[in-house]
């Protein structure tokens, strides 16, 4: 019914459906998964701010199953359900209508900047990390600003924030294992918006994609491990959402790559939750927020568009 109403309001959608049948089937899957919901996120997911942590390391687009196979940290890896199948849903579902004045957010993901006024959300301080990881595009050029921050850059910024704000909870949002990839297979990809477009532009097969994703995750986890000594308190690693690496959706079994809001299949909403360090707990306090950084809205949208989030 929803899709029929959309087509009546915009007949061009029917032409698009004919030209790109897989995308239409993904939309039908989304309508199936959200048919009983009037919310902008997955209501079955956990509220991360009701969990026990001093430092929350968020790996972007990290699946539970790949993490459980790759982590070398001691302790159990719990399977949690995220409030988002994509970053926008995760941010909306966890931050909306909250004054989180005891939280400092160090982020390589710019969705909080894009949404904060719309969702009425505040944190004590926000650190937007420099985009310093350059990658080639289809035209062979490189952006004036980096595509995403390298994980080491985000972690260095997080260590600085931990020293600057010793009485705050710290969120460290890394862009990896989301593309662009790290490691020996990274040069097999020509990045073009979303992962589906990247796969088409690159000509890479599914196995190469999955190996590149796993390599990126393992490299990132090694860098996180090297940072833990600088973070006191209780540190947890989790993810905002998962990633489809050529699996078929449900209930309509179309093959897909990347992530899509409102498609609540296990590959997209099942995320890891692992306590990776238990140290002396910090005394947490809430204080009036700092002024948000001045980041040009066009720059934010350009970043999200390059990553495939904004058409």
C-alpha positions, 0 to 999 in steps of 0.5 A: 500500500505504501509503495502504491501510494508513492508511485501514484504521487510520483509516477517516475518511480515506476520507471525507476522500478523497471530500470533497477528491479533489485533496488525496487525489491530492496524497497519492498523488503524495507516496507515489510520490515517497517510495516508495523512501525511509525518510528524512524528507527528499529524499536527492537534495538538497545539504547546504548546510553542505558548500558554500562560503559565509560568509553564506547568504541563504535565500529561503523558497519561492523557485523556481529559474526565477522567481529566475533571471528576476528576479535582477539580481546578476552571475554565474551562477545555478546550479540546485541540488536542495534536501533539502526540498519544504517547510521542515520537510524542509529543516531536518531534512535539513540540521541533524539531529545537528549541532553547528554552533557556527560558525553564527549563524542569523537567521530569520524562519522558526520551523521550527528552533525547532520541531524543534531538540530532535527533530533534535538540532541546535545553532547557536552563536546563534539570532535569532528576528526580530520578526513585524512584517508584519501582514496581514488575515485572513478575519475582518478582524482582525490578530494581536497578533503579526505574521504574518511578519517584513518582509524589511527587519526580518530583514536589519537583524537580520542586520547586527546579528548580523554585527557581534556575531559577526564570526567566525561563518558567518551564515544569514539566513532570509527568509520571502519570496517566501512569502505574505503578499505584498508589492507592488501586488497584495498587497491582492488576497489574504485570507490563510487558512492555506495557499496553496490556502485563500488562493486559495479565500478570495481569488478571485484567478486564477493570473496574479494569484498569479504576479505577486504572487509575482514582485513579492514576490521582486523587492522582497526582492532589492532589499532584500538588495542594499541590505544586502550592503555590511554583510556581508563574506566570500562571500555566497550566495542560495538557497532552502529549497524552491520553490512551486507556483503552480497547476501540475500535479503529477506523475505524477498531474496534479492542480493545486496551490498552495503546497508539500507535503512529500515531493512532489519535483517540480522546482517544489518542489525546484529552487532557486537558488544564486547567489554575489552577493558575493565579499569578504575571507573571515572567520576562522571559529571554533566556540564553545560555543552561547548559550542558545536564546531563550525562545519560547513553543511555542504562539506558534511553532505559531500562527505555523506554523498561520497560514502553513498548515504546522500543521493 
